[in-house]
Amino acid sequence: MEPLRDTDGNGCQSGVSGFGVSDPQRWVKQIMAHDDRLAVVLRRQQDRSAADSRDPLVRRLETELHTTRASLRTKLEELTQAREQLASLGDQLSVSRTEHTAFHDELEMVHAELDHVRHELGETQGDHAELVAVLSHELRNPLMIIGCGLEILGHAEPGGELAWRALEVLQRQHGYMSRMIEELLDISRISHGKIQLRRERLDLGELVRHTVEDHRDVFRAVGIALELAAAPGAISIHGDPTRLRQAVGNLLHNATKFTPRGGAVTVSVIADAASTQAILRVQDTGRGIDPEILPRVFEPFIQAEAAFDRGKGGLGLGLAVVRGVVEAHGGTATAASAGHDQGATFTLSFPLATR
């Protein structure tokens, strides 16, 4: 019988041993060639006797074909796995690139936030330094006046006119320092959420009316007209009368500081049934508020250099106390101004009492 050869003209044994892992298509072609040649051999054997149908050549070819097919399947499985692993690695690489890009973006955001924090920290340190300077100035002036008053009392005739004038100065400066210290304490209580309210049902219109009358002499002394426009009838809210008088008084005090002589301040109180809010407004014809300062006007220690005259003094705590008191009552405090010399309007709102 003629030896079985592959497509390259080599013997079967050399053909099997020459299969390469890197060329599966060639393996398939050679397997097909073996199948064709095996079919020829089997036909030849069928023409012979049954005793010769399983001669050694047929057995060798079948064994060789089985081994080659098994090897081919193994190599094809390995190639398939390798391709799947390569695809998986490609997906992982794509995910890694996406994650790297996202991480890079997050890192840039962190750097930007750090720069912002550094900037704010620098501003805060500057604000603290300015606060210490302002506080020192505000405390030094009354202390100097008190020292002069005490010296005058030491040399003045007891009960004389000079002694009484010195006593009035001491009382006035004592009131100024007491007010400043109380505002500092209030800011501390508000910032720590420890402000205490003694709520009761009250008429906001009546409370504002009494507070305005208490300040009328002060307005008259500085030449500022003070008007009250209160809606008729009771405007009932639940609140702490002492704290509410403090808030209204701070707004009136602020108006006297930044409204020039000859100006006017109007206080109005209404009940807005649509919003179920009691609305209190204090409007002045004063120096106004710069648009850059307006959003921060209720913050502590804001001196509003662009809008207000620093010569008026103060630590900038009055409006911060107003907002703290109003928000503790569940209300809101807002400010509005058209700009320099256009006056300002402060609006406080409180929930109306429903029962």
Salt bridges, closest charged atoms under 4 A:
ASP8 OD2 - ARG26 NH2 3.08
ASP35 OD1 - ARG69 NH2 2.98
GLU62 OE1 - ARG54 NH2 3.01
GLU64 OE2 - HIS34 NE2 3.46
GLU64 OE1 - ARG60 NH1 3.72
GLU78 OE1 - LYS75 NZ 3.90
GLU108 OE2 - HIS104 ND1 3.58
ASP115 OD1 - ARG118 NH1 2.84
GLU120 OE2 - HIS116 NE2 2.70
GLU123 OE2 - HIS119 NE2 2.84
GLU130 OE2 - ARG310 NH1 3.57
GLU182 OE2 - ARG189 NH1 3.40
GLU183 OE2 - ARG179 NE 3.73
ASP186 OD1 - ARG189 NH1 2.60
ASP186 OD1 - ARG243 NH1 3.07
GLU206 OE2 - HIS210 NE2 3.55
GLU213 OE2 - ARG216 NH2 3.07
ASP217 OD1 - ARG220 NH1 2.61
GLU299 OE1 - ARG296 NE 3.32
GLU305 OE2 - ARG310 NH1 3.02
ASP309 OD2 - ARG287 NH1 3.47
ASP341 OD2 - HIS340 NE2 3.23
